[in-house]
Amino acid sequence: MIEYVNQLGADAPVIGPAPTGPDALVWSLDTTAHILGGHRTQDALTVLDAGEREKAARLRLPGLRHRYLAAHLGLRVLLGGYLGLSPQAVPLTREDCPCCGEPHGRPAVTGNPLHFSLSHTGDIAYIALAALPVGVDIEKTPSPETVADVLRSLHPDETAELGALTPAERPEALARLWSRKEACLKATGTGLALGLVHPYVGTRPTPPPLADFTLVDLPAPDGHAAALALTHPGSTPGHGAG
């Protein structure tokens, strides 16, 4: 489904048709960039909405604030390109949480003409766009200590798979697992509210088939793992994810 990841650079992106049906598009960007999609990152506050500006203001470290601004500027540039809007005119909202009904579920474009998901770690951000609820995640390879911390929080089969690997193999396998798990949870909008046991996503090089998602691993830089989960037509995000 995803053969390559598009790169958003300094120039305005070449935007094709918006994804339809069971298709998805993935873009990446460098969150340390000073120009993205023809816009200066230092001017991002003039593009973002009040909620985004408030979140940016809470980030006291300049590096973290710059990365946040770059990621959200890039998101708005891409959404605007596919929707035929200026970046600042893209109306963003939060869907209701499928667990509690409060408005802190999946981020969305008001009216849902196009679904999206944003993930960033370090200097890299991935953005997925689709006509169906979608989740994307990119993760750095964790430390051996992190593997030990989460080992018993996973699906029993995932715990067994990690336990069967050598200690040197486990961090890379966990990065693969974690990116898949997060992608699914972002697609549903539940986040970590229901824990890490479901859905089972495995640690092996090929993701398992899932009832509610098309799950694929994405190309990622060395030392990282990335995955995309696209909700099957007719599935209800946040339900039946096990």
Steps between C-alpha positions, in 0.01 A plus 500: 500500500788742581796457270684816602480801730475844340734770628374849584785745453544875471305537176124484465410131462375354175151391603317234304145379558390432855497133598177309448364161604757275667796717394726707724784746452793552735728803518806562716674821596803624692369680809821705530437660158466878483284496185230243424267496202587859415434631854755605762477300818557815705174635354301187582306673779324710234381176336402290803170531686453612859524150644824428318649834603409428862674161488807655339517767773515229767819359348773696676800343329559674165597177324184320604286801408662522157438130436136536601451804277668328205291184534171688521594746228582206273170333588303812409694550176416147391137504611449835333655372179271197480189694607561805282534732801770727636683336794347742753148435367502125575240452779636252754305342783504202735256213467325362806702240686350153434572408865347791692326718242705810585645707212857373522486222241666493160604835353295564188407749233157641582253306286754217447555540125850366555637296791855552623749395765821666617793343683838647585810390683831679517549694178253297290125531449273268301157607374245255359190599303211276395128492425454265798612537863877455500784486749873541445788468742877525490717386791868504588649164590460487880754414765517150652361653821187614316447147368506367856261771620222425247548127449214393728259770376465351153289226349618164644609380156704818448663455840586141405644606164724762660604257770611248236743752348850573619539819707678664206206426266224624728532881462456491121209257532333719762536809280324310222226383737458839666462692173234251385315515830503880513383524138197283580419692818523831314265370231241414766551817703521309828871559558625311803169520687430128451857387562755335272370143481277545193524489212760229452747638244796264538874554491589308186612673178152473345196634689218252562161541329252689717121500494456878515816640340737472210832517685827559314857583600638815337849586379683679782848641566759283670432461869125550454189299422176633350157359425162597360157365596205567271152418627306256287181638341207437731713464812416719798811681630554424865296179495605148419866592496599181672 
